[in-house]
Amino acid sequence: MNGAAFSLLWLRLQLALRRMNPLIGGAVLLLVALIGAMMWTAMARAAVQQEYAAARLQAAVPAPPPPPAAPPSADQNLAHFYGALGERGKVERQLKLVFALAGKNGLLLRQGEYRSTYDRNAKLYTYQLNLPVTGKYAAIWQFAFDALRAVPHASLDDVSFRRDAIGDENVEARLRMTLYLSATAGVPR
């Protein structure tokens, strides 16, 4: 738009404003200002809604999982292994506990067979128990589970059952358990 055309347009606008009633001019000006304010408010509201939508999406995304813990070293694993072993000096107390658990479960526990060995490579003692028991089937299993809970360094290696007749309520069982023991606490040298 050149300067002469702009001047002509400005002059026509001034003439139209002078011919107009001041009350109507003020109302038009107020209407233009009101429409401008409504447009500005609508644009601001749309911007805020976009920010809220982005924030909701970000909040809906689960947080990344924490990095996995470093695996334990071989020395830590070895220390944990030897820490889980029982103490060789407390075998009699552990055997008394096993016999008490058999009685608690209503089992007849005859004298068992015991064998102790030392594994030089693993630097640990094993104490193998062969326990012949007589009682109800469920009581025998309950005894085995109770013994494993009470003596956490024990393993149940074998269970065999024998019943003389189908109608017999009691069964004979032979449980073979192994106790894993260390001579001293901690990692042996």
WOURDA-V641337 format. One record per backbone hydrogen bond with DSSP energy under -0.5 kcal/mol. NH is the residue of the N-H (numbers start at 0). CO is the residue of the C=O. E is the energy in kcal/mol with one decimal. If there is no record, write none. Layout:
nh: [NH,NH]
co: [CO,CO]
e: [E,E]
This chain:
nh: [5,6,7,8,9,10,11,12,13,14,15,16,17,18,19,24,25,26,27,28,29,30,31,32,33,34,35,36,37,38,39,40,41,42,43,44,45,46,47,48,49,50,51,52,53,54,55,56,57,58,59,60,76,77,78,79,80,81,82,83,83,84,85,87,89,90,93,94,95,96,97,98,99,100,101,102,103,104,105,106,107,108,109,109,112,114,116,118,119,122,123,124,125,126,127,127,128,129,130,130,131,132,132,133,134,139,140,141,142,143,144,145,146,147,148,149,150,151,153,154,156,156,157,159,161,167,170,171,172,173,174,175,176,176,177,178,179,180,180,181]
co: [1,2,3,4,5,6,7,8,9,10,11,12,13,14,15,20,21,22,23,24,25,26,27,28,29,30,31,32,33,34,35,36,37,38,39,40,41,42,43,44,45,46,47,48,49,50,51,52,53,54,55,56,72,73,74,75,76,77,78,79,80,81,179,181,86,87,89,90,91,92,93,94,95,96,97,98,99,100,102,101,133,106,107,131,129,127,125,123,117,118,118,180,116,178,114,125,176,112,128,174,129,130,172,107,170,135,136,137,138,139,140,141,142,143,144,145,146,149,150,177,154,175,175,173,171,164,134,161,132,159,130,157,128,174,154,126,152,124,178,85]
e: [-1.7,-2.2,-2.1,-2.1,-2.4,-2.2,-2.1,-2.1,-2.1,-2.0,-2.3,-2.1,-1.8,-1.6,-1.0,-2.4,-2.3,-1.9,-2.6,-2.6,-2.6,-2.5,-2.7,-2.2,-2.3,-2.5,-2.2,-2.3,-2.3,-2.2,-2.4,-2.5,-2.4,-2.2,-2.2,-2.6,-2.2,-2.0,-2.3,-2.4,-2.0,-2.0,-2.5,-2.5,-2.3,-2.3,-2.7,-2.2,-2.2,-2.3,-1.9,-1.2,-2.5,-2.5,-2.5,-2.4,-2.5,-2.6,-2.0,-1.2,-0.8,-0.7,-2.4,-2.4,-1.5,-1.3,-1.9,-2.6,-2.3,-1.8,-2.1,-2.5,-2.4,-2.2,-1.8,-2.1,-2.3,-1.6,-1.6,-2.6,-2.6,-0.8,-0.8,-1.5,-2.2,-2.0,-2.5,-2.9,-0.7,-1.6,-1.3,-3.1,-2.6,-2.2,-3.3,-0.5,-3.3,-2.6,-0.6,-3.2,-0.6,-0.6,-2.8,-1.7,-2.1,-2.0,-1.8,-2.4,-2.4,-2.2,-2.4,-2.6,-2.7,-2.0,-2.0,-2.5,-2.2,-0.5,-1.7,-2.2,-0.8,-2.5,-1.5,-1.8,-2.6,-1.3,-3.3,-3.3,-3.0,-2.3,-2.5,-3.0,-2.4,-0.6,-2.2,-2.5,-2.3,-3.3,-0.6,-2.8]
